[in-house]
Amino acid sequence: MSQAMKTDDSDKLDQLCINTIRTLAMDGVQQANSGHPGTPMALAPVAYVLWDRFLHHNPRNPQWPNRDRFVLSAGHASMLIYSMLHLSGYDLPLEELKRFRQWGSKTPGHPEYGLTPGVETTTGPLGQGVANSVGMAIAERWLAAHFNRPGHEIVNHRVYGIAGDGCMMEGVSQEAASLAGHLRLSNLVWIYDNNHITIEGNTALAFSDDVAARFASYHWNVLRVGDANDTDLLNRALQTALKEDERPSLIIVDSHIAWGAPNKQDTSAAHGEPLGDEEIRLTKKRYGWPPDAKFLVPEETKAYTDRSIERGRQVEEEWNASFAAYKTAHPQLADEWERMNRGELTENWDKNIPTFPADEKGVAGRDASNKVLNAIASSVPWLIGGSADLAPSTKTRMTEGGDFEAGSYQGRNFHFGIREHAMGAILNGMALSKVRAYGSGFLIFSDYMRAPIRLSSLMEIPVMYIFTHDSIGVGEDGPTHQPIEQVISLRAIPQLLVIRPADANEVAEAWRVMMTSKHHPVALILSRQPLPTVDRAKYAAASGLRQGGYVLADSEGTPEVILMGTGSELQLCVAAHEQLKTEGVKSRVVSMPCWELFERQNQEYRDSVLLPSVRARVAVEAGTSIGWRRYTGIDGRIIARRDFGASAPLKELLKQFGFTVEKVVEAARDSLAATKK
Ligand SMILES: Cc1ncc(C[n+]2csc(CCOP(=O)(O)OP(=O)(O)O)c2C)c(N)n1
């Protein structure tokens, strides 16, 4: 215990705080009888030095926009952040630490954004947190480039992340680190807890990378601290990282899991199991702690808490003064900043969104989206985004935006490289920093970014995913590129809005929904191929999309059969409706671009669209049939794809797979017959 040798008061206080963090973690996990005590015990000095000497934050206002960000990517070590938050003066009383992992507590098993004040992002799925931190560092660079003016530096924060071996092994951290190094994000510091222990045992079982060499090759500034308990060395390493202005920094810290536990230190048992009462007593004795005291926060640690609160107050006060001066000098920008931070848009932000005229030949979903995107971009400066190397295909480039590149951070078009997983996690970090961020790719590769999409949904943050090439409509590229189960698998994610517009005007409406969504991420599903632009004078307005599903075309009097579809298949329903009309069959066409929005409508509205008395129904979607039964009922018919696609020209595929007007008409007759049995 090197610090035990030191005698001056500040060292004593440091040691006391560090041991408080350790023992709170041990006690919290023991009381819950579940959790991960070892890593908080090992990293207590690291977190303490970082928070006490480096982190600019205000415990009394966790939302202060220019705060430094701290991300515990090793989310299982959550008692570390809960103890730090409590000790640093955040609104997280000791009672909450005692209720670790219990129903309704603010101390869930893994840190959750929006639940615990001071938690910047939800972590637990390893690698996601550090990848989010790259998004936060990117956002900081962009915000600084966009908002700062000479003599007015209102954005200048840093982003710190703590990663374990697990984070380092996960591919997403490597994709994100590669991009961070390329972009020269010197505002980013990762601390790697090099403790050689994971769940199954020593990392030697599965991991022998030279992490330092790997990060050096990613153009990172790599530093080493040989002992996690050496607070002086940690201090120096962090200072060195702050001086670096060309590269992100990685501080590799050698630590011992469950440091100080006589029988559990350096064992995988200490990773994810309570230490046990006896081991806790022995460990506390070693720390010079009263062995039987539980959740002890010594009175003396208040000196640190007070200091942390006071510093936070001061640092925000100074910033508030500089923001006031900024507001006087640059009222327009200050207004933008305030709106953005409140999650609002500019006034008349949608004034340039075009209306598309009826057109049989039509427009591809992706092309219509590009027009709408550019129209919105002209009035919402903090709408920024890009693609995983597919912008020419996804049509997500902002023509006036410029490129976000190393050293040229004002550009609005981002190049994530072919790194879908990291793109998703980076978008989460960007959205958490309040910019309106979008990322695009082929729908088929949404599978690569499913984990971050799930997390943006869990966090209820409005990330925008633009997925094009939405079905077998892709044609010749074949089954590897033809989404089948992707749309339904996205619909399975709670809180995510999945919108598959049927024509250009529905695309425009979808963007309206997407831009005004504050608490839901949106997946916009667009076609590669042209879709006829529906004649809205003849049929209903596209604004019906806001209800998720709406009556597009109707019969006189009660219809006998309801035809419903999304995206490229809606046109089949419209054509079938017209044909049935000539045969004297009364049908209704329902456009169903967003199931989630439809489900949010009241029963009365839903019944007015899908009349309960009409049991003859047909649903058409060029994806899997799963889920449609809910809307068709047992007598309904579903035209969908139950197997993978194939490589052939689109027209041939549609014929082979039964996506034709004739098949829809046939299915309608079939369903009508079924209801009469
Ligand atoms: C993506 C993902 N895969 C698996 C897990 C389950 N898991 C939680 S912690 C852990 C081991 C992590 O080891 P390390 O990062 O070294 O943490 P330490 O043992 O040092 O606490 C695993 C596999 C997870 N949380 N996320």
The ligand as an SDF file (V2000), in Angstrom:
LIG
                    3D

 26 27  0  0  0  0  0  0  0  0999 V2000
  -20.7790   -7.5630  -25.4620 C   0  0  0  0  0  0  0  0  0  0  0  0
  -20.6650   -8.2520  -24.1450 C   0  0  0  0  0  0  0  0  0  0  0  0
  -20.3050   -9.5360  -24.1150 N   0  0  0  0  0  0  0  0  0  0  0  0
  -20.2320  -10.1910  -22.9330 C   0  0  0  0  0  0  0  0  0  0  0  0
  -20.5270   -9.5550  -21.7640 C   0  0  0  0  0  0  0  0  0  0  0  0
  -20.4980  -10.3160  -20.4430 C   0  0  0  0  0  0  0  0  0  0  0  0
  -19.3590   -9.8620  -19.6370 N   0  0  0  0  0  0  0  0  0  0  0  0
  -19.4900   -8.9580  -18.6750 C   0  0  0  0  0  0  0  0  0  0  0  0
  -18.0510   -8.5760  -17.9480 S   0  0  0  0  0  0  0  0  0  0  0  0
  -17.1990   -9.6630  -18.9000 C   0  0  0  0  0  0  0  0  0  0  0  0
  -15.7250   -9.8310  -18.7380 C   0  0  0  0  0  0  0  0  0  0  0  0
  -15.0590   -8.5270  -18.8100 C   0  0  0  0  0  0  0  0  0  0  0  0
  -13.7330   -8.6010  -18.4600 O   0  0  0  0  0  0  0  0  0  0  0  0
  -12.9520   -7.2650  -18.1570 P   0  0  0  0  0  0  0  0  0  0  0  0
  -13.3430   -6.2460  -19.1230 O   0  0  0  0  0  0  0  0  0  0  0  0
  -11.5100   -7.5950  -18.0520 O   0  0  0  0  0  0  0  0  0  0  0  0
  -13.5340   -6.8070  -16.7730 O   0  0  0  0  0  0  0  0  0  0  0  0
  -12.9520   -7.1430  -15.3330 P   0  0  0  0  0  0  0  0  0  0  0  0
  -12.9110   -8.6290  -15.2200 O   0  0  0  0  0  0  0  0  0  0  0  0
  -11.6160   -6.5470  -15.2810 O   0  0  0  0  0  0  0  0  0  0  0  0
  -13.9360   -6.5200  -14.4150 O   0  0  0  0  0  0  0  0  0  0  0  0
  -18.0500  -10.3000  -19.7850 C   0  0  0  0  0  0  0  0  0  0  0  0
  -17.6350  -11.3090  -20.7740 C   0  0  0  0  0  0  0  0  0  0  0  0
  -20.8980   -8.2020  -21.8460 C   0  0  0  0  0  0  0  0  0  0  0  0
  -21.2300   -7.5010  -20.7680 N   0  0  0  0  0  0  0  0  0  0  0  0
  -20.9340   -7.5730  -23.0330 N   0  0  0  0  0  0  0  0  0  0  0  0
  1  2  1  0
  2  3  1  0
  2 26  2  0
  3  4  2  0
  4  5  1  0
  5  6  1  0
  5 24  2  0
  6  7  1  0
  7  8  2  0
  7 22  1  0
  8  9  1  0
  9 10  1  0
 10 11  1  0
 10 22  2  0
 11 12  1  0
 12 13  1  0
 13 14  1  0
 14 15  2  0
 14 16  1  0
 14 17  1  0
 17 18  1  0
 18 19  2  0
 18 20  1  0
 18 21  1  0
 22 23  1  0
 24 25  1  0
 24 26  1  0
M  CHG  1   7   1
M  END
$$$$
